[in-house]
Amino acid sequence: MPYHLVHVGKCAGESVIRTLQPQVAGLEIYHVHDANLRLADAVLRRDPSDIFIVLTRDPVDRFVSAFEWDLHSKSVEGDGRRLKNETWGRIFGAFLSANDLAEALTDPRRGRRQAAVAALRASKLHMQFDLGWYLPPQIASELPSGRTHVIRTERIGADLPRFLTSQGLRAAEAPVTKNSYKHRLPPERVTKTMSELARRNIRLASHATYATLALLESRLADPEATVLE
């Protein structure tokens, strides 16, 4: 039975992969590169044996985590000081924190605003690859009823075991966390609180993600459910 995992970055994907790979033969993982195109093909072929697993997270929380993880993982020493290519260096040189970048999405200065938008649209960073990139609403609406499972990062302790039980798979191990890298970043680069402006801008800039989330939630029977109807 083919399983298709929509591995949206910073949504506990490694926990899910670590749990599934020993138990599921041929797990297909969709993650960055051309994952959106391959995923659309898989959904639209409508194979009745396909099972889809969609990882989700609050978009603002995911954005902050993506900024900080990219700052760490794309720098030579992991401390955010020397980036591995010029494009990433310009982005993280221009914006001190996730909050700064989000606020700049509506900055009156054209150059700064364009740089912030480019970080979300053309950077090849996790900030670009949000849920709406992987699953725009028109593709999400085609996900099969009864064979699409949602695992929410905020509820992974309940959602993942429920999915495993539904498939006759073994219980999950404790989720993998990678927050230990944050101690390598300068404190001023770690966002503890997002401003209302920053939150509003993320909502405006991530309209496809919010539309897909709303669509997924509308197809769940109740807040405890994890299978699309």
N, C-alpha and C positions, 0 to 999 in steps of 0.2 A: 504494500500500500504506500504510494508516494506521499511524503510529508514535505511541505513547502514552508520554510521559516522566513518570515519577513523580519530580518535582523536590523531594525532601526537602531543606530548607534546610541549608546548611553541609555538603553532601556533594559538592562540586565540580560542582554543577549548571551553573554558568555555563560551565565548560570544555566540558561535553558539549553544551550548547545552541549554543555558538559553533561547535563542530565540525559539528553536525548541520544547523542551519538553512540554511546555503547549499546543502546537498545533498538535503534531504528536504522535499518539498512538503507543506504542511499538517501539520507537526509539532504534535501536541496536547500541551501542557504543563500538568501538574497541580501547582499551587503555591498554598498557603494558601486563604483565603476558603472556598468550597464545594468545594474540590478533592476531598475525601474522598467526597462524594456523587457527583460527576461521574465519578470514577474507578470507584466501585462499579458505576455504571450501565454504564460501558464494559466492565468485566470480565464482568458478568453477562449482557450481551447476546450474548456468545459468537460474535462475528463471526469467521469463520475467516481473514479477511485481516488482523486486528489483530495488531500486534507491540507488546509492552510492554517498557519499559526501566525497571528499578528501581534507584535509587541508594541505597546503604547506607553506613553508617559505624559504628564502635564507638560505642554509645550514650553512654558517659561522655564520650568525646572530643567527640562532636557536641554534647552538652549544654554543655560548657565553651565551645566555639566559639560556640554560639547565644547564651549569656548575654553574652559579650563583644561579639559583633557587634550584638546588640540594644541593648546599653548605648551603643555608638558610634552606630549608625544611627538610633536613636530619640531622640537628644539633639540639641539645636538646633545646637550647634557641633561635634558629633562627639566631644566630650571626656568625655561621660558626666556632665556637671555640671547641665545643665538639660534635662529630658525634655519631650517634645512633648505629653504629656497626663498627667493626674493619676494615672491607674491605673499607668502605667509609672513615673511619678515615685515613687509609694509603694513599688513593688516594688524599684526600684534604690536607694531611700532606706533600705529595711529591710535589704537584703542587700548587703554590700560586694563579695562575689565569688561566682563560681559554686560554690565550695566551701562558702561560708557558706549559700547557699540550699539546697544539697543536704543539708547537715547538719541544717538547720532542718525538713526534712520529717518528722523524728521528734522535734522539740523538745518537751519536756514542757509548755512554755507554749502553751496552746491558740491564742492569737491569732497568735503567730509561726508555729506549725505550719500554721494555716489559710492564712496569707498565702503561705507557700511552696508549698502545694498549689495555691492559686489561680494562682500564676505558671505552673504546669505545666498547668493545666486550663482557665483562663478569661482569660488575659492577651492573647490574639491576638498573642503574640510567637513567634519561632521555637522557643523552649523548649517551647511547647505543641504545635507541629506536628511531632512526631517520626514515625518510620516507622510506628508503631502507629496513629497518627491517620490517616495516609493509607491504610494497608493493614492493617486489623485482621486477625487470623489467619483469620477465616471468609471474608474476601474474598481474602486471599492464597492460600488453599487452592484457589481457583477459577481462578487464573492459568493460562493454557494452556501445556501442555507443548510444547517445541520453538519456542515463539514468545514466551517471556519471557526476557529477558536481564538479568543482574545485573551492575552495575558498582560495585565496592567502592572507596570513596575511598582506602583504604590500598593498593589494587592498581590504581589507575586507569591507570598506565603500561602494564600488561599487559591489563587487562580492556577498556578502551576500544578499543585497536587490534584486539583479538580480535573485538569486536562489529562494528566497521567492516568488517573483512575478511569476516565472515560475511554481511554485507549488500551486499558489493561497493561499499563507499563508500571515499572517500579517507582517507588516514592523518590522524591528529589532530595539531593543533599542541600546543605545550607547555601544560600545565594552567594555568588562571588562578588566581592566589592573591591574597587580599585581606588578608593579615596586616599590611600596612603601616599599617593604621588603629590597630594596637595601641599605637603610640608616642604616640598622642593621649590614651590613657587613663592615669590615675594608676597607677603601678606596683603599688600595693596592691590594685587592682581586677582585676589580671590573675592568673589562677590558674595556677601552675606545677606544682603537685602536688595531687591530690585525696586526701583522707584515706580510710581504709578505711570509716569511717562514711558519708562522702559517696557513695562508690562503691556501698556496699550499699543506701543509700536510693534511688539512681537505679535500681538493678536492681529494687527493690520497686515503685517508682512507675511504672516503664516496662514492666510485665509484658506488655502487648500488643506492644510493640516487640521484646522478647526472644523472645516466642513466634513472631512473624512471621519474625525472623531465623533461628530454629531451623528453622522450616518451610522457608524458602528454602534453607538449607544442606542440609537433608535431601533436597532434590530436585535437588541438583547431583551429577553422577556422581563427581566427585573435587574436591579443593581447587583445582585449576587450571581447572575447568569454569566457564562463565558462563551456560549455557543450562539452564533448568529442564527436567527430564525428566517 
